[in-house]
Amino acid sequence: YQSDETCLQQLRMNRSTFVKICGMIGTIDKLKASKYLQIDEQVAIFLYILAHHVKNRVVRFQFHRSRETISKHFNNVLNAIVRLEKDLFQKPVPIPENSTDDRWKWFKVFLC
């Protein structure tokens, strides 16, 4: 993607974040560039599906790949993201019962 604006519209993240994620995923042994798809295109397919909530049939026209290829690489990237969970996702911090923050008072019943 040539600009941050295009990248934001298509993948819902800027180019520098996209490059960082591709680099992190590229360090995982199981996700490698294939003969026809580089890691960045595999990640772009994954993010495009998530960003636009589209089916493989739709994505195959956007990326000019078969449904099988789209499905295979989506699952490969998903597995790589799951393996990176400790680096990408923060563990939630519980809200204390005596919290005085007004944002949470409506949810006290649900935060048990």
Secondary structure as UniProt FT lines:
FT   HELIX           4..11
FT   HELIX           15..26
FT   TURN            29..30
FT   HELIX           39..52
FT   HELIX           56..63
FT   HELIX           67..83
FT   HELIX           85..88
FT   TURN            97..98
FT   TURN            102..104
FT   HELIX           105..107
FT   TURN            108..110
//
